Every structure is written in structure tokens, then in C-alpha cells.
Amino acid sequence: MSTIHVRRGVLASSLALALFAPYAVAQTSTTSSSNQQQNTSSTNQQQSTSSSNQQQNGPNAKELKAVIVTGSMIPRVEVEGPAPVFSVTGQQIKDQGFTTLWEYLDSLPQVGQQTSDPASWGSSSVNARSVNLRGIGPGFSLLMIDGHRVVDYPQPLNKQSNFQNYNNIPTGMIDHIEVLATGASSIYGSDAVAGVINVILKKNYQGDDLQITGGGATRGGRAYGDINFFGGKSGENWHVLYNLEKSNRTALWGMDRPYQDSVADAGYGSWSPASRMFGYQYDANSAVALSAQNASGQYITPPAGTCGKFTNSQLSHSYSVTTNGTQIAGVTDNGYYCSQPALFQNWVLTPGSRSNNGYVAGEYDFSNGIQVYGSAALYDTVGISNTQLNAYGTGEFYDQSTGQVINQAIRQLTASEIGPSNTHDREQNWNIQAGVRGTMFDSMFNWDLNLNSQQYIVREDYTGYDSNAMNNFFLGKQLGTTKDSNGNTIPIYAMNWQQWWNPITPQQYNQFAVFGTNTSSSWLDQVQFRVNGDLYKLPWVSSDSIGWAAVLEAAHNGFLLSPDPQSAFYNSANFQNPFGAYLTGGGTRQRYSFGNEFRVPLLDQVTWTISGRLDKYHDASRADVARTWATGLEYRPYDGLLLRGSYGTNFKAPDMQAIYLTGSSSPVGDYVDPLQCINAIKNGQANSTWCNLTQRPTSQYYTLYTNGSRLLQPQTGHSWTYGFVWQVPGVQGLSFSADYWHLGVDNSIEYLDAATVLTDEAGCLTGYQVNGSSSLSTYTAHVPGSAYCKMVTQMVTRNAAGQIVTENSGPINEASLYVSGIDSTLDYKLHTDDYGDFRASINYTDNLEYKQRVLASDELQNTRYNNVASRITWIGDWHKGDWDVSISGVRDGGMRAPNYGDCNTLPNGVQPSMINVQNGTESVATGICQVKVNGVNVTIPDTEYQGHTPVWITWNGSVGWQINHMTKLKLTVNNIFNRVSTIPYYAGGFEFVTTGQTGSEYNGREWFLTFDYKLD
């Protein structure tokens, strides 16, 4: 830690510190007596704030300790630098009612929406949470602990890409966090494209403290308990800190919330004509629990009382409706079956977790000024999740016992039949570091040598089933083959209808149940040498010297995916897993990096910062050498005003998952086939089942292979910011800051998903693309015969009938994304002798642009309003004597509702199609809707739907009472007004809430009571 003698700009320094960390500063003035004894790490802004406050109170200049702030390697007093950095303490995170680091980060204005739903069908990494700074993707944000890069989560996000887990770092171990929401690759290298989140763990605490917290959701579920013990001891030249935390959060189940019905609770706009006429209980689209259909597709009526024997089952009457234009053309009675009125009651909406975490850190000072230090952390977590219970379908067969062809029989197993069948993700994450630091050249330079080793292991235990054994249980052994009415060869069975129409026991289920374990691991070993110090002083500058810092790094990291071999897709007849994927792959990477940074005071009021970094990669991709640089200016015309700006280039090395995934496979069913649809329309069959998913009679599965690519190159980017920090004249404690920011990513890695591959295959082969589900337009995305077309047509294989057998997808360097916006903060602090201390802060982010394109030939499209465009957070604190009160909130702006830009559904449930026109490479909606009447398109007097979801606002609050110098109680309430998202008119499917609004959810009000006892 270097010390700077400050002889000018004292007010500016103090102002910058105060504005840099409004939350942390307020904590200094409002902390209770027990918390005032807590010191923070050498990088904590509270130390600097304390020093600067002393400077203000004294008549002469004092010594201010310089600190290293995220975004720079050079210690400085003026913590506000050329780019805005936000800071908050771990205690303040708890005071606002957040039980995990991720919950708090997800509420920040700078964070975009989640890119995956941990409860969705087939989700991997259900126990992890990513952070999406600026909305450009989780992989573009860098997580660090104490300034060191964190190992990637072993399982891929969305089965594709690397990310880091923000859900397993205990809040009880956090001293404070720093958030830099702009590019910083010239300081930190790859991944720091959208910004950096630096978690600073507790270091210099004295004494022992025990915190016990309990609570849960008032609507039910999500019970929470946490025991946190932390403390520290010191000697003449040593210090040790230790922390143990045990927490338990129960899962939130679909049955815990009223809108657990996957069909009847959907938005009315999504109801089909049959649903409008008869209600969902009579609609064949409702979830099947138990059914059997004959050769003509009619349901075979279950024996009387059958449905009542099963939990979550009722007798339903199925109808299907055909339409001609805007009119109902006919109604077909499909018979009776057992349906599930609450399909998702056994799904986990929010996974539960059990965590046992430990952390120990220490320092030892030698008499020669050398200090050795080290720390070890273990995060041990069990995540609890579950999606749809096992279901079984027979396919077509001849039933010898009844003498008829069974087209399809479906059996949804129930929780009482299966017994406990949760998925458990058992995780262990080690983080061990050791280092030595000191000074050299007569204390002119500080140096720090750090060695760090991390490993992350996930063992995912789950229940599947052996479909062959299940076949034998319900159908018996195959008795031969025969032909159906279409000449297709089908198997012969003698179905056991007694077992089919009656519940089975868990013991019977165990006859075909199988259990699997997917194992994945990642590791990171890194060594880092840092040096910083003052070079010399420019003769025309009265105070600061030129600061310099350099870093030299070497790292080795890798991952390995080891799925249960039973669940390989090629062996799926014997083992069905609940994830719909078989992910394999593994690889390693070496990296060598060197970086420099200079901080140059050009004038007493002007400071220039410039940095550059070189990263050398050794892996199987085309990543080789990445060079990045950045520069920034700070101008302080007077003590109360800072004008600033920064520019930098950034990069992201190809994800290791994108490089090394090896033939991962998953089944795909219920899909639209553009090629077959185009051919059908050209032949006058506009209503082909290949064009409309809802008209498909049965699922026809093919295998989707997702492979990595060794042709990938680094993704490049740039960023700039400019703004100001201002202490409002005449009002002590009132400050305001505003910054414009811009981020761009080029050559971005984009996965060609199944739909894109099939659309481009059809366009490249035919020259057409499907408009809606019944008309064609010219395909212009790529030129037939181009290199891209040759590639994409080879990615799909078909049988003689033209049906898809396999499809390949994978990553390519294609996409571009440019985002920009404004961040602003208003902060006010007031001290009174009689009424205590007050603090209020408002933070606002407006995302002005979100322009993206998937392919280089596409036009940039501003999709800003497909996401939440603005977010405001606020907090107000009051402290007096033994009492602390806090009130905070989040406001998410509205966003485009489901079905925005499409046609309104007619009152009888008919869905018209929008007429589109081609504008270059973009298909543009005309706002004119049409339907087919006797095969002819007819325009109807309907308008484009332009609905928006309402804004989402939640309030949190807490009240703390310092009973005595050793004991404190705090009550915290999240979502005070118990708000739960409503279902948009055109929404349907799982969860039903508007997932694009990060704050909107189904948890409702939660409360927590914390007992804090200082042992000594």
C-alpha cells in the first residue's frame, strides 16, 4: 500500500470518494456500534473515505491512503476515475434483503435480463446464475474475487457457452463489491468486454460475530435459514480471518403458486378456437395425463373412475375445430381422456439449495517489509431442482388383446407413483491462493507475486427410466409385426390394460427406473506478478507524480464434461434422461499475458490514463495473440466537479465449450420443416402439417448434433464513456453524476440453432422463405451457391421421403451487437444532531440502443424495446442511536408484450397472419392481416397488436435495533406489497410471467429476521 502526500485538491479528492461509493459512504456514517469495529480490506473505499473526512476536518493537509480500484492497477486517492465504478458493502446487500450475491446484482440498473431459465425443460446448470452486464451476454462479463479471475462454471450455459457462477459466493464472506460496467480488456484481458465485477472478501475483522437469519415467502415456499460465523485474530505481525456459513433455501414448487395450470391460466389471447368454444378442459391441446387413441385418432374412453385414481388428473372431453377464414368450419369430437389440470405443479420454479461454505485468510509481516499472505475457500452446495415427471408414449402398435390398432398411448407418471425424483446438483468449488508482496528501490515501487489454484466440480444426480423395460411392463414382449392401413410395418403387443388404467406403486416403478450421474469439472491455475509505483513528477505539476503499473500473468485452465454413459442418445431406448441432451467434450488452454498502465497528471486539473495489454493463447482454436489498449481523461476545473471520458478496445477469446464440444446430441420433435413446407406450398398445399406446428398429428423426432469449432477466432469489441460527477453548489451532501456509455462487439460467436439452419437450408436450395404459414417470399439472406449455402445445406441429412434424419449446429464468427445508454446517480446525505443521519440515492439507466445482427449480411436492427429499456433503483436510510431504517425499490420499465407486431386474435380464436414485405435482407411487417377463405387470401379489418407489459415496481424495507453493544435484531421485508406478475393476454406456457422484466417474478413477499451477536 503506497501513501501519497496530498497538497491540493483536497475537496476534489473527498468529493470523488464520496461520489464513488455513495452506499459505502453512507454506511460509514450510519453504522451501528457493533459494526463500527469492522475494518475492511486494503482496497475498501471506507478507509479512504475516513481519511478524506479527516482531511476536511483538519486545517492542514493530511496523508491519504491510496487504494486500487477496479478498472486500474495504479493506487490512487481520487477513486472516481475516467470510467464510473459502483461499490456496495456486503452488509448493505443483506440490509436490502438479498440472500445471495446474484440476487443483488440482478437488481442493478446496469444488468440485463437473464439469458436462461434454470427451471425450464432440459436446462443445464440449474444451480448456477450468470450476470448479464449491459445485456450483451453473460460470457462478456468478468467475475473476480480479490482482483483475481474466477474459474468458469463446469456446465455450459444454454448447453453452449462458458460463464461464471455468481450464486455460490456467500454474502457473509463479502466485504464489498465493485462493479465496472464498461470494457476493461486492456487491464484484465478476455471476457471484460461489458465490464468487471470484483468481489472483495473480508480481510481485517477483529473479534467474533454470529449472525442467524430465518424467513421465507409469505405465499409459501422458499423457506430460508442461514448461520454465519466470522471473526479475526491479530498479533504483533500477523492477522487471521475465518468465516463459516451454512444456509438452506427450499425450492419453490409450482404447487406453491396459484397459476400452476399450464393451459387454463394462459393469457386468453392464446386460447385456440376449440378452447374458446369448449374451454380448456375440452381442448385436445391440454396436457395429457393418461390416454389411448385408436387408428382413427379417437380417444378410447377410460373406464369409469379411472382419472380420479391419479393425483392431478381429471376426465376431459377433446374437440378439435377447423376454420375457414374467420368462421368455424367444423367441429370434431375426439372422445375422452384423462388430463392434467396443473401440469407444472411438480416442477421447481426456483431451485432450492443447501450450502456449507468456509473461508480462512491470513497475513504475516516480516521485519524487512516483506509480507506473505494466503487464503483458502471452499463452497459446497447442493442444488435441488425438478422438471416434468417421467412420461411414456407407446407409438403405433397392434393390440392383440383388443384386436385393434393403437395409434398412440400416453402415460404421465405421477409423483405418488415415482416417489422422490428430484435432480440434485452437488457442487464443490475450491479457491486457494498464496502470495508474497513488498517494496523495492527504496520503497519506490510496490510488488506482489500471487499463485492461485481453483477447481469446480459438479455431480448431477437424476432419475430417468429404461424405456424398453417400461415397454415390457405396459405392453409385454413383442409378438411379431403386421401392417397398418397405410402399409406401414408396426409391432404387435398384448397390452396390459389393467396396469395401464390403474396407478402403479413406487416398487413397480423401480422395475424400469434408472439413476444417472453427470459429472463435469473445470479448473484454473494462474500466477500473477504485479508492480506499481511513482515514476517522476512533471515540473509544471505541483502534486502528483506519474503513476505506473505492470502485470505479468500465466494461466492454465480446462474443463471436462462426463455425462452418464447410460444416457447417450444412441442408447436412449434403455435410458431416458430429463435434460434432452447428451453433452460431451473437454479441453485445455494456456495463456500468457503482459500489461502496462500509466497515469499521467498533465496539469494540476487534468489527468491522462493509458493502458495496453497483450494476451497470447495456446488452444485448439485460431486464437493467437490479442492486443488491446485504452485511454481516459479526468478534468477537475474546480473542487466540486469532475469531467471524464474513456475509450478502449476489448476482446473475448472463444469459449472453450464452443471449441471443444464433441458431438453433443439431443432429440428434436414437434418442429416446422421449412423445406418441406416450401415444397408443399409450391404444390398448392398451403395447409401442410410441415408448415404449422399445431397441426402436426404426431411428433417426428430427429437427432440434433451440436459440435464445437476449431476455426473460431477471438471476438473483438470497443467501448467508450463520457460524463461528469458534480457536487451541487450550495447544498452540502448533494451530488449528481451522469455518464453516456457505448459498447460494441464484432466477429461475435453465434450458434447456428436448429431453426436458423433449417430456414437457411430451405432458402439456399429453393430461393424462397416461408411467410407466415401459407405464403412464400424471396430468400435474400444468402446467395444460393455461396460458401455459406454450401456449408448449411451439408448440415442437414434427410431420408428418401425428405424427412430430417440428423441436423448439425455449431458456432461461427458472425454476429455483431452495439449497445449504448445513460447511467445517472443522485445522492444526498444529511447529518443532524437531533434527528440522526439521512441518506438517499437514486440510480437510473436508460438503454438507448440495442442494435444487433446475426449474420454479416443482415441489417442492424434496434431491438431495444424487446427488452426492458430503463431501470431505476433507489434507497433511503435513516440512522439514529440504536435504530436503523432502510427503504429501497426497483422499477423496471415496460416492454413489448408477447405477440407484439403480429395480428390480433379474433374473438373466436382464429389467428390471422401478417402480410410482410421484403426490405433488403429484412422482412418488414405491413400491419395488414389476412386469412385464407377457400384457399384465397382475404384481408380483414384488423390491426397490428402493439401491447406492452406494464412497468414493474417492488419495494423492500428493513428495520434494525441495536439492543446493546453486543446484540442486534434486524427485520427485512422484500416485495413489501406482495406483487406477483400478471399473465399477459397473449402469453402461455411455463411460468406465464413476463420473463424479460428482470424484477418481475412469482415469489411474492419475503421476510427475514436476523439475530446478530458479537461474541467478543
N, C-alpha and C positions, 0 to 999 in steps of 0.2 A: 504494500500500500504506500503510494507516494504522498507527500504533503506539499501543497502549493501555498506560498505566501501571497495573499491577495491584498493589493493596494489600490484597486479601482474596481468600479462596477459591483460594489457590494450589494446594492439593492437589486441590480440585474441578476446577480447570482442567486440571491434569495428568492426573487420572483420566479426565476426559471425553475428552481427546485420546487417551489410551491405549486406552480402550474403543472410541472411534470407529473406529479403524483398527488392529485387532489384527494384521492381516497386515503393514501398513506399519511399525508399531512394532517388530515382531519383526525386520523386515528391517534396521532401524537398528542393532539390537544384534548381528546375525549377519552383516552384510555383510562380504565379503572385502575385502582392502586395495585391490584394483583398483576395486571398486565404490564404496568409500567416497569416492572423489574425485568421484563423480557428484552434482551438485546437481540439484534439481528445480525445477519452475515455482513461481511465486509462490503458487499455490493448493495446493501439495503439503503434506499434513499432516506430512511428515517434518520440515519446517522448524519447525513449531510444536512438534512432539514434542521436537526438540533443545532448543528454548528452554525448554520446560517442564521438561525434565530438568535444565537449568542452574538453573532456579528452585528445584528440590527440593534441589540440592546446595549452594546458597549460603545464607548466614544471612539475607540481606536480599532484599527484593522486587526482581525483575529486570524488564526490559522484554520483554513477549511480543508477537510479531508477530501481528496479526490476519489471518485468511485468509477468503476467500469459499468457502463450502462449498455444494455442490449442494443446492438447496431454499431458498436465501435469497440476497438481493442485498446483504446487510449484512455486512461483515467482522466476525469475532468471534474471540475466543480460545477460548471453550468450544465446541469443534467439535461436540460432542454437543448437538443442538438438540431442538426439540419433536417431530420425527419422525426415525426411525432412518435413517442413511445408512451405507452399507458402502463401504469403499475397499480397493483392492489395486493393487500396482505392476505395471508391465509385465514386470519381471524375474521376479516371483513367478508370473505367468501362465506364463511359459516354464519356470520351475522345476518346475511341476506337470505339464509335458508337453503343454501345449496349444499348438498351432501357429498357431491363429487366435484372434482375439478372440471370435468366435462360439462356438467350441468351449468356451471357458472360461465364457462367460455361460450357455450351455445347461446347464452343470452346477450352477448356483446353485440353492439351495432356493427362491428367490423366482420362478423362471422355470418356466412351464408347458410342456406338450408342444408340439412343432412342429405347426402347423396345415396344413402341406402337405409332401409328399414330393417332393424335387427329382428323383427318378428315376422317378416314376410316369408312366403313359401320358398324353400330352398336356400335361405340366407346362410351364408358362411359368416364367420367372425361375429357370432351373435353376442358375444360377451364384450366386444370392443366397441369404442366410439371414436370417430375421427372428428377433426375440426377442419372446417372449410373456410379459411380466411378469404375474404373478398369474393367468395362464390366460384372460384376458378378450379376447385378440386382439392380434396384432402392431401393428395400427394405433393402439392405445391406449397405446403406449409411445413416448417421445420420445428419439431419439438426438441428442446434441450433441457437437461437438468444440470444446474450449476454450470451453465455455459458449455456443456458437452453434448454432442449428438446422441440421441436415444435410438436403440435398436428397433428395427421395424417389427410390426406385429407379424407373427408367422403365417397366418392365413390371409389370403388376398381379399381385398375389398371388392365386392361385386364379382368375385371369382376371377379378378383380372389384375389388380394393381396393388402395389405396396402402400402402406400407410402406417402411422404411429398411433398407439393407443393412449388416449387421454383419460381413460376410465378406471385405470388401476393405480393411479398415484393418490395416496391418501391425503385428504385435506389437512389432517392433523400433523403431517410432516412438513407442510409448506410454510415457509416464512413469508414469501411473497412471489408474485409472478410479474413478468414484464412482457408486454405484447408490442411488437413492432409489425405493423400491418402494411408493409411495403417491401419491395425486393431488397435482399441483402446478400446476394451470392458473392459479391466481392469481399465480404467478411467471412461468411460461413459456408460458401460453396453450394453444392447441389441442394435442391428442394426449397431453398429460401427464396422462392420466386414471389409468393404472395406475402411472405413475412415469416416472423420467428416468434415462438412462444417459449420463453425461458423461465423455467420453474426453479426458484431458489429455495433449497431446503434449509431448515433451521440449523443454526451453527453454534451460537454462543449463549444459549439459555443457561440460567443458573437456578438450581433448586429442582424440585419435582412437582409435577402437576398431574392431576387426574381429572379427565372430563368424561362424563357419561351422558349420552344422548339417546332419547327414545321418541318414537312418534309414528306417524303413518298418515294415510289418506282417509279423510272423513267419509268418502263414498265407499270405502272398503278397499282392501288390498294394499300393497306397497308398505307393509309394516317395516319399520326401520329401527335398528339398535346399533349403537356404536360405543365402544370403550377405547379411550385414547389415553395412554400414559406416556408422558415425555418429561425429560429432565436433563440436567447437565451438572458436571462437577469440574472444578478447576483447581490447579495447583500453581506453584510459582512460575512454572514454564510449560504447563500443559493444560489442555481442556478436552473433555469428553462429553459428547451429547448422545442421548439414546432415546428411542421412540418405539413404542409398541402400540399397535392399533388393531382392534378386532371389530368387524362390522358385519351386519346381516341385513339384507334388503330382500323381502319376499317378492315373488313375481306377481305381476298384475295380470289376472286371467280375464278372458273375455266374459266369463260368467260374473265378474265383479262389476261390470258396467251394463247399463240398460240397453245400449244399442249393440247387442251381440248378435243380432239376426242379420245374416249376410244378404238377405233379399228384402224382406218386408220393411226394413229400416233404411233401405237405399232411398236416394232422392227420387221423388215421384216422376221427375223428368226422365229417369232411366227405366221406368216401367214399360214393358213391351205391350203391344195390343192385347195379348192374352191376359196379361196381368191387369190391364185397365178393365177388361170385361169381367174377369172372374176373380181377381185378387190373386196374390202370390201363392196362396195355399192350393190353388188350382192350376198353377202355371208349371209346365214341364221344365222351366229354367230354374226352379227352386232346387235346393240342394237335396240330392237323393240320399236316403239313409239305407233303404232296402227295396230292391225292385227286381223284376224279371220281365223281359219283353219277348214276345213270340216273333215269328218270322216276319210278320207284317208290321212290327214296331209297336203293337198294342201291349200295354202293361197287363200282366197276369195279376188279377186281384188277389192280394194276400188273404190267407184265412182270417176269419173274424177274430178280432182281438190281438192280432199279431203286432201291430205297431205299438200298442200300449205296453208290450212286454219289454220294449227297449227304451232306455233313457234317451231324452232329446229326440223323440220320434212321434209322428202323428200321421194319420191316414190323410192323403191328399188326392185330389182329382185333377188329372192332367188334361189340358186342352191346348191345341195349337191353332193359330189364326193365320190365314193368308190374306193379303191385301192386294188391291188393285188401285193404284193411285192413292187417293185419300180415303178410300172406302174399304170396309171389311168385305172380303170376297167370300170367305168361307170359314167354318169352324169345324175342327176335327176333335172328337172325343177320344183321347188316348188311354183312358182307363185309370185305375187306381194304383197307388204305390205308397210306400212309407217315406215321408220327407223329414228333413231336419229343420225345425223352426229356428234353431240357433246354431248354425254351423260352426261358429268360431268360439263357442263357449269354452272349449278345451284348448284354445290357442293362448299362448302367452303374449299379451300386448306389449309388456315391458319385461324383459328378463330379470330374474332375481339373481342375487349374488351373495356369496359368503366369502369374506376376506380376512386373512391373517397376515399382517404386514409388520416388518421390523426394519429399523434403521439405526445405525451407530456411526458416529463420525468423531474424529479426534485430531488434535494438533499437538506438536511438540516443538518448542523453540530451543535451539542450541545457542550457546553463548556467542558464537561467531556470526549471528544474524541469520543462520540457515534455519528454515522451518520445514519439518516433514509433516505430512497430513495424509489422511486416508478416510475412506468411508465404505460401508457395505450396506446394501439394501436388498431385502427380499420381499417381493409382492406375490402372495399366494392367494389365488382367487378361484372360486368355483362358480361358474355361471349356470343358471337354470333356465332352460327355455323349452319350448314345445310348439310345434305347428300341427297341422291336421293329423288326426289319428289315422292309423293304417286303414286303407280301403282296398277292396279286392274286386276286380272285374273279370268275368269269365271269357269274354269274346263269344263269337258264334260257335255253337255246337249242336249236335242232335242228341236229345234227351231220350234214352231208351226207356226210361221208367214211365214217361208220359206219352211217348210216341210223337213228339213234335220238335221242331227246330226252335232253339232259344237263340234269339239274335244277340242278346246281351243281358247279363245279370250282374247287379252291383250290390255289394255288401259293405257298408261303412261300419267298421268295428267301433264299439263304444268304450268309454273309459272303464266301466264296470267289467267289461269282458277282458280288456287288456291288462288292467291293473296299472301300477306305476310305469310310465313310459316316457319320462322326461329326457331331454338331452342335457347332459352335463359337460360343460367345458371346464376342464381342470387345468389351471394355468399356474406356471411358476416363472417369475421374471427376476433374474439376478442382475445387480449392478454394483460392481466392485471397482474402486479406484484407489490409487496411491500416488503421491507426488511429493516433490521437494521444490522449495522456492527460496529465493533470496535476492540479494542485490550484487551488482558488480561495478567496477570502475568508480570506486569511492561513492557508492550508492547513487550513481548517475542513472543506472538502468535497473529495472526490476526484471527478474526472470522466473519462469515457472515450468517445470517439467512434470507432465501428468501421464499416467498409464491407466487405461480404463478397459474393463472387460465386462461384457454383458451377454446374457443368454435368455431367450424367451422360448418356453416350451408350452404347447397346448395339446392336451389329450382330450379328445371329444368322444365321450361315450354316448351311444344312442341305441335305440331299439329299431330293428327292421323286421322283415319277415321273409321266409322262404316261400316263394310263390308256387313252386312245384309241390311242396308239402301242403300248402293251403288248397291247391287244386285237388290233391288226393283226399283232403278232409271233406270238402264240399261236393266234389264230383266223382271221387273214386278213381280207379285206374282207367286209362283209355281203353276202349273196347273195339277200336278199329276206326275206319273213316267212311265217309259217304259224301254225296254231292248235295248241295242245296239247290234251290230253284234257279239260281243263276249259273249253275255248273261249277261253282267253287267247291273244292275239297274241304270238308270240315270234319273235326273229330267226333267220335261217339262216346258218350258217357251215360252212366245211370246216376242221375243227380240225387243226392241225399236231401230231399226237400224238408225232412224233419229237422235236420241240423241247419238248413238254410233259413227257415222261418222262425227259429227259436234262438234266444241268446245262448252263447256258449260260456263256459267258465274260464277263468284265467288258466286253470290247469290244461284245458283243451287248447287254449291259445298257445300255450308253451309248446305244443306239438309242432307248430310251424313258426314260432318266434325265433329270431336270431338276434344276436347282440354284436355290435361292432365298435371299434375304436379307431378314429382317425387321429394320427399324430402329426404334428407339424412343429418345426423349430426354426429359429433364426438366431444369429449370433453376430456380435460386433466386438472386435478388438482394435483399439486405437491408442496411439501415442501422440502426444502433442507437446510442443515446446513453444512457449510464448516469451516475448521480451518486449518491454516498453520503457520509455523514459523521455527526458527532455534533451533535445539536441543543442540548440543555441537560441539566443534572443536576437530578433531583428532590432537594429539600433533605433529605429523610429517608433517601436512599440514599447510602452512603458511597463507592461506587466508580464504577460505570459510568454513562455518560450515555445519554440516549435516542438510539438509532440510527435513521437514516432513509436510505432508498434509493428511487430512482425510475428508471424506464426508459421511453424513447420509441422506438418501432420503426416502420419501414415496410418492407414486403416485396412483391416481385412474383415469382410463380412460375407454372410451367406445365408441360405435357407434350404430347407428340405421339407417337402410335402410327402407324407407316408400314409395314404388312406388305407383303410382296412381292405386287404386284398379280396375279401369275400364280395365287396361291393363294386368291383369292377363292372363296367356296363356290359361287357361281353358275357359276364356270368350273372346278369341281373335276374334270370329266371330263378336262381337259387337264393338271391339276396337282394331285397329292395331296401335302399336307404332313404331317409326322409329329406335328403338335400337335393335330389335331382341332378347330381353332378359327381364326377369322379376326377378329382384334381390331383395331378401328379407333377413332379418337377423338382428341381433343385440345382443350385449352382453357387459359385463364389465370385468375389470381386475384390481386387486390391486397388487402393487409391493412395496417391502421394500428392500433397498439396503444399503450396507456399504462398503466403500473402503478406502484403505490406500496407501500412496506413500512415498517412501524415496529417497532422492537424496544425495548420499554419495561421497564426494571427497576423493577417496582412496589415491591419490597423488596430488601434485600441478598440474600435467598434465592429470590426469585420474579421471573421474567422473563416478560413477555407479548409475544407477537408477533402482529401483524395485517397482512394484505396484501390488496390488491384490484387488479383489472385489468379493463380494457375493451378489447375487440378488435372492430374494425369491418371487415367483409368486403365486397368487391365481386366477385361472380362470378354465374354463371347460376342458382344455387340460391336458396333462401329464407333462406340465412344472411345475417344483417344485423349485429346487434350482440350480442355475448356478454359478459355481466358475471359475473365470478367473484370470490370472496373466500375467505379462510382465516384461521384464528386458531390460536394454540398457547400452551401454558403450560409453563414449566420451573420446578420447585421443587427446591431443594437444601437439605434440612433440615440436612445436615452434609456435610463434605468428601467423604465416600465414597459418597454416594447422590444420584441424580438421579431424580425423578419427573416424567413428561412426558405430554403429550397434545396432539392436534391435530385440527382439523376443517376441511374445505374443500369448496367446490363446484368442479366441473370441467366441461369441455365438450370436444367434438371436432367440428370443422367437417366437413361432408360431404366424403367423399373426392372428389377431382377425377375419379377414374376413375368413381365412382358417378354423377357429374353428366354427364360429357362422353362416355362411351362411346356410339358411334353405330352401332347396328345390327350389332354383332359377331355372327357366326353360327358354328354348329358343327353337324355331323351327329349325330343320336342314333339308336342302334339297340339291339336287344335290351332292350326296355323292357316293363313291365307297363302296361296301359291300364286304369285303374280304372273309367272309364265303360263301356267295352265289357265288362269283367269283371262289373260290377253287372248290366248288361242280360242277360248270359249266365246268371248265377246265377238271376235272376228268371224266366228261361225254362227252368230246370231243367238248365242246362249248367254244373254246378259245376266241371268239369274243363276249362273253356275254356282255350285257349292264351293268351288275353289275361290270365289270372289268374296264370299260373305261368311264370316266365321260362325255367325249364329245359325246359319243354315246347314252347317256340317252335320250329317247324321251320326257319324261316329268319329272318334279320333283315329288318325293315321299317323303313327309315330315314325320319325327318322332320327338318326344319330347326328348330333352336332358336336364336332371336334373343335376345341379351342387350343391352338398351338402358339407358343412363343415365336419370336422372330429374332434372328441374329443379324438382321440387316438394319436394325434400329440405330438412329443417331440421337445425340442429345437434343432436348427441346430447349429452344432459346427464347429469351424474353428481354423486356426492358421495363423500367418503372421511373416515374418522376413524381415529386410532390413539391408544392409551394404553399406557403401560408404565413400566419403570424400568431404570436402569443402576446396578449396585451393586458396589463393591469389597468383597469378603468380608472382614470384620474378622479380624485375627489371621493372615492368610495373604497375605504380600506378593506381588503379581503375579497374584492370582486375582480375576477379575471375572466377573460374570454379568449378562446383560440379557435382558429378555423384553418383547415388545410384542404387543398384540392389534391387528389391523387389519381394516378393513372397507371395501369398495369397492362402489359401486352405479352402474349405467348404465341410464338410461331413454331412451325415444324412440330406441333404437338402430336403426341401419340394418341391415335384414335383407334378403338377397336371396331372393326367392321362387324357389327352384330348380324344376327341371322336375318332380320328384316331388310337391312341395307344390302346384304349380299344377294338375297333373292330378288329385290327390286332392280338392282343393277344388272344382275344376270339376265333378267327378262328384257330390260331396256337395251342391253348390248346385243341380244340375239334378235329382237324384233323391231327395235326402233320406237317402241311405244311404252307408255306407262299408264297405269290404271288411274282413272279419275273417279273418285268415289268408289262405287262398286259396280258400275254399269256402263261407263264410257271410257274412251281412250284419248290420250293426248300424246303429242310428240315427246319422246325421251331426249333430253338435251344435256343431261348431267355429264355424259362422256360420249366420245365419238366411237361408234362401233368400229371394231378392229384396232382400237388403241391398246397400248400396253396394259392399261388398267382393265379394259374389257377382256383382254385375253386372260388376265390373272383371275378376274372374278368369275368368269364362266368355267374355269377349271376348278373352282372351289365347290361346285355342286355336282353331284353324281345322281343320275336318275335311272330307273329301270325301263324296260321296254314299253311300259304303259305311260311313261313320262312322270311317274311319281318319284318324289325325292327319296333317295336311299341314305345319303350322307351329305353333310354340309360342313365346310371348314370356315372358321372365322379366326381372326387374329389381329394384332396391332400393326399399324403402318404410321409413318410420319406424315400427317396430312393437315390436321386441324389448326385453326387459328382462333384466338379469343382475345378481345380487348375490353377491359372494364375501366370505368372511371367514376368518380364521385366526390363528395364533400364530407369531411368529418368536422364537427364543431363541438366545443365544450364550453359550458358556462358554469363557473364555480364561485361560490360565495361562502365565506367563513366569518363568523361574528363571535367575539368573546365579550361576555358581560359579567360583572362582578356579582350581580344579584340573581340573574336568570339562567346562568350557565352558558355553555358553548353551543353554537348552532353551526351547521354546515349544510349546504345544499349544492347539488351538482346535477347538471343535465348534459347528456351526451347524445348527439344526433348524427346519423349517417344517412346520406341520400345517394343511392346508386344511380347515377345519371345515365350511364350506358352499360350495356352488356351485349356486345357485338360478337358474333361467333359464326363460324362456318366449319363444316365437317370436312369438305374436300377443297382442294386448292382452286378448283373450277367454280365453286359456289360463290354467290354474293354474300357479303357480310350482312347479317340480319340482327337488328337490335331487339333482343328478346327480354328486355328489362322487365316488362310487366308480367312475364311468365313466372317471375319470382317476386318476392317482397322487395319493393323498390326502396323503402325507407324504414328506419327503425330508430326509436327514441328510448333511452333508458334514463332513469332519474333516481336519486336517492337523497333523503333528508335525514340528518342526525341531530339529536339533542342529548347533551350530557350535563348533568348537574349532580354533584355529590355522589351518592350511591346509585344513581339511576342513569340508564342509557335507553334511548328510544330511537328506533330507526324505521323509516318508511321508504320503500323503493318500488319501482314498477318498470314494466316493459310495454311498449306499444309497437306492434308490427303493422305496417301499412297494408291496405288491401291488395289483392292480386287478382288476375283473371281467373274466373271460376271455370270448373270443368265444362267442356263443350263450347267455350268461348270461340267466336268466329265461325261456328257452324250454324246449321239451321235449327230453329225451334222445333221441338217435338210437337206434333199435332195433338189435340185433346184426346184422340182415340189411340194414341201411342205410335202412330206412323211417323217414321223419321225420314224427312226429305233429305236430298243430297244437295250440296252446294255446287254451283257452276264455277269452275276455276278457269283462268286464262293463263297462258304462259308468258312470263315477262323475263326474257333471257333464260337463265337457268332456274328461275324461281316460279313456282306455281302460285298465283295470286287469286284469292277468293274474290268473287264479284259481288257477293251479298245477295245473289239471286238463287232461290231454292227451287228445286223441281222434283217431281215424282214421275214414275212410269205408269201410264194408263194404257193398257192393252199393248204394251211394248213401245209406246211413244212417249218421249219426254214432254211433260206439261209443266209450265211454270205456275207456281201457286203464290198467292199474295201473302208471303211470309217474309220475315226479316231476319237478318243475321242476329244471333244471340250474342249479347255483349255484357253478360253479367259479371259482377265482381264479388269476391268474398268481402265481408265487412272487415274493418280493422280489428285487430286482436289486442286487448289490453288486460294485463294482470297486475295486481298489487301484492306486495309482500311487506311484512312488518315484523318487528321484534321489540321486546321489552326486556331489559336486563336489570337485575337488582343485586348490588354488592352487599350481601348480608353482613359480612365482616371482612377483615383483610385477607382471610383465607378462603372464603366461600362465596360463590356467585351463582345465581339462577338466571336463566335466560329462556324466554318463550318466543319461538319463531313460528310464524304462520306464512305459508306460501299460498298464493292464489286466494287471497282473503275472501273474495266474493264468490268463490266456488264455481268458477266459469269452466264450462266444458264446450268444446267446439260443436257447432251445429252441422248438420249434413247438408251440403249444397244441393240445389234442386236436381242437377244432372249427375250427382255423384253416386257411386255404388261400389260394391266390393269391400275388401277388408279394411276395417277401421273407419271408413266413411268420412273422417275429418279431413280438413284441408292441410295436407302434409307440407305444402310449400311454405306455410306460415310457421316458422320455427317454434314460436311460442305456443301455438295452438295445440291442444292435446286433450286427453281424456282423463288425466289424473285427477283433476279437481283440486279441492283444498287439501293441503297437508300441514300438519303441525308437528313441532319438535320441541321438546323440553330438555335443556342442557343443565347438568349439575357440574360445576367446576370447583374443584377443591385443591388448594395449594398445600402440599404436604409439608414443605419447609421453605 
